[in-house]
Amino acid sequence: METLIVQPDSKEKLDAIKAFMKALKIPFEASKSPYNPDFVAKIKQGDEDIKAGRTKKISLDDIWK
């Protein structure tokens, strides 16, 4: 058999997928992200800052000072 990883992007889709699998009697298990939600939020904020151009460029020589 195969293992499928499903990544719904909303609570409604997640609920629909769970209901569908229960109706077909397909066993499944749910797991949470192992990452701290605060850490994930900081990473996402950093990505948004980069896309918006809110960054400061540091030369390689300045990193070691």
C-alpha positions in Angstrom: 0.0 0.0 0.0 0.9 3.6 -0.3 1.0 6.4 2.2 -0.6 9.7 1.2 0.2 13.0 2.8 -2.7 15.5 2.5 -2.2 19.2 3.3 -5.5 21.0 3.3 -5.3 24.8 3.6 -8.4 25.4 5.7 -10.3 23.8 8.6 -13.3 23.2 6.3 -11.2 21.1 3.9 -9.6 19.2 6.7 -13.0 18.3 8.2 -14.3 17.3 4.8 -11.3 15.0 4.2 -11.7 13.4 7.6 -15.4 12.8 7.0 -14.7 11.3 3.6 -12.1 8.9 5.0 -14.3 7.9 7.9 -17.2 7.2 5.5 -15.0 4.9 3.4 -13.6 3.3 6.6 -10.1 4.3 5.6 -7.8 4.3 8.6 -5.8 7.5 9.1 -3.8 9.3 11.8 -3.4 13.0 12.4 -0.3 14.6 13.7 0.6 18.1 14.6 3.7 20.1 13.5 6.7 19.4 15.8 7.6 23.1 15.6 6.8 25.8 18.1 4.0 28.0 16.6 5.9 31.2 17.7 9.0 30.0 15.8 6.9 29.2 12.7 5.3 32.7 12.9 8.8 34.3 13.0 9.9 32.4 10.0 6.8 33.4 8.0 7.3 37.0 9.1 10.9 36.9 7.8 9.7 35.5 4.5 7.2 38.3 4.2 9.8 40.9 5.1 12.1 39.6 2.3 9.3 39.7 -0.3 8.4 43.2 0.8 12.0 44.4 0.6 12.3 45.1 4.3 15.8 43.7 4.7 19.3 44.9 5.5 22.2 43.5 3.4 25.3 42.7 5.4 28.6 42.1 3.6 30.4 38.8 4.3 33.3 40.8 5.9 31.0 42.5 8.4 29.5 39.2 9.6 32.8 38.3 11.4 33.2 41.7 13.1 
